[in-house]
């Protein structure tokens, strides 16, 4: 006989599909596939199905028979979607090119003769560090990170690119300016080393997180320090990758003594704190044995 | 909400309503007296300075307040004054009555209807003032700091103002339609009935 489900649009109240002849172990993913067959505009990634009109989105893997539904699901259109990987590469490639434009072709930005003065060493280090940071991010997106969702709303692409590209131009403008004033050499050297340590720390955490769930398994584990000493920060915070990221930009700002960088660092710190606190809360509610000494992003403080 | 808190809110809203009314009255009186809009600024600037509230007001006040003649003599300033005084008097009176739980329907109606004219009027006035202020800000380098300096950051108020102008244009449709949606929600027959039943 097979299961059947009536799908109602949560916003308009109209029935958009009556999916029948579903197998007994059919999942949400199967229902979505059938809806996409009927309405080609609503590809699977664009659909959110819930038990109630304003309820939480159901996972694709959920089986209908376990949900206890009365033959009815609610549908919401998430809008045009774009792949996460695509978004990340776009938002990180921009800063790479934009900063190098200011560094390599200053006459385009500041006018003729801008490139005539001899360049302070710190300006070269800054270009190398900034480029390294975003090249690392692009490579991590392609080879290291594993995303749980495959897509995000396309509106995010515009918002994220404005943020990253805008701030890259903002910082690059002042550091590569003909009237840029370099700080003392000791400050530059110390901060450069701190920057590299933080970049390595951030990378170490990304590798640890990738190894946390072996491919093909559905393990859910508390992240713990591994053989890499940089991961010892896990003894103090839930999201040491964010801690290292803030440290990297703070170091970059001290190295260049540029307030524009500090402003960028503060904005990033704010957003990452919100994410870290959310993750920290989720960890605590999911794992009874979650280490109580840990805070979200700054040891003992935040 | 404690009694003290309520009393404070009531007092605050009554004072602000009175303040904005006084600005409006001073403006009308000055116009009647001189027949010009030229002196409006001088007559209203002190009270205006005290009673500004919204962050948006900071922008036009900074553009207008410390910049000489051209913005103060302009029709842009008149539009801003008219739009803001009427809106704010109604808004704060409305809040004051809400504190006492005795808001007359006519007040609610005005609050959610006059914006249809006043909001575009205010935005136009602010854009005129900003545009008129631009050349003066540029030549006087108002609120601007340049390179070189030890923090390697510069700020140019002239370009900030130029950047703000398109934001007004971009966000106007969204905000305007939001107000229409609010109007529909508040003034619809269902919620009006609920309001009268509560009394």
Interface residues (C-beta under 8 A of the other chain):
Chain A: X174 X175 X177 X179 X180 X181 X256 X257 X258 X259 X260
Chain B: X147 X148 X149 X150 X151 X152 X153 X154
